[in-house]
Amino acid sequence: ERLTRLINQVLDMAKLESGRVDWNMRDLDLREPLREAIAATSQLFREKDVTLNEQLGSEPVPLHGDSDRLTQVFINLLSNAVKFSPKTTG
């Protein structure tokens, strides 16, 4: 799964650099792509014994954007966060 995600990210970067990215812009709740990213990276957190405290609130966070691209951004941020976090102690 990680290798597939990495390959897709490389392909997406190539598309970005060439200007051939397909954007699917729509109204959305920002919490949804964030929840998807948390679910996609949860195994990474478990493997490193790092706890992620999710506090997204109950109110929607309206945004006009591309949900898939936002999910990718959040996955990258969360993956880097766990990668550079020390293991939980105690």
NORJO-V812759 format. One record per residue. N is the residue number from 1. RES is the residue in one letter. PSI is psi in degrees with one decimal (NA if undefined). BURIAL is I if it has 16 or more other ideal C-beta (glycine too) atoms within 10 Angstrom, else O. Layout:
n->[N	N]
res->[RES	RES]
psi->[PSI	PSI]
burial->[BURIAL	BURIAL]
This chain:
n->[1	2	3	4	5	6	7	8	9	10	11	12	13	14	15	16	17	18	19	20	21	22	23	24	25	26	27	28	29	30	31	32	33	34	35	36	37	38	39	40	41	42	43	44	45	46	47	48	49	50	51	52	53	54	55	56	57	58	59	60	61	62	63	64	65	66	67	68	69	70	71	72	73	74	75	76	77	78	79	80	81	82	83	84	85	86	87	88	89	90]
res->[E	R	L	T	R	L	I	N	Q	V	L	D	M	A	K	L	E	S	G	R	V	D	W	N	M	R	D	L	D	L	R	E	P	L	R	E	A	I	A	A	T	S	Q	L	F	R	E	K	D	V	T	L	N	E	Q	L	G	S	E	P	V	P	L	H	G	D	S	D	R	L	T	Q	V	F	I	N	L	L	S	N	A	V	K	F	S	P	K	T	T	G]
psi->[-41.8	-41.2	-42.5	-44.3	-41.6	-44.2	-44.2	-37.1	-40.9	-43.7	-41.0	-39.6	-40.6	-40.6	-42.5	-46.5	-30.4	-4.1	20.7	32.7	134.2	118.0	135.5	76.8	133.1	166.1	136.0	170.7	116.9	-24.3	-28.1	-52.4	-30.1	-42.0	-40.7	-40.9	-39.2	-44.1	-40.1	-26.9	1.7	-35.8	-37.2	-41.4	-41.4	-43.2	-34.6	0.9	44.8	135.3	132.9	119.0	111.4	118.3	79.0	-10.0	169.3	-15.2	136.3	150.7	91.3	142.0	148.9	113.7	-171.6	109.1	-41.9	-42.1	-39.8	-40.4	-42.8	-43.9	-47.1	-38.2	-43.9	-45.2	-45.7	-39.6	-43.6	-37.6	-46.3	-34.6	-37.8	13.9	140.9	155.7	149.8	136.2	158.7	NA]
burial->[O	O	O	O	O	O	O	O	O	O	O	O	O	O	O	O	O	O	O	O	O	O	O	O	O	O	O	I	O	I	I	I	I	I	O	I	I	I	O	I	I	O	O	I	I	O	O	O	O	O	O	O	O	O	O	O	O	O	O	O	O	O	I	O	I	I	I	O	I	I	I	I	O	I	I	O	O	I	I	O	O	I	O	O	O	O	O	O	O	O]
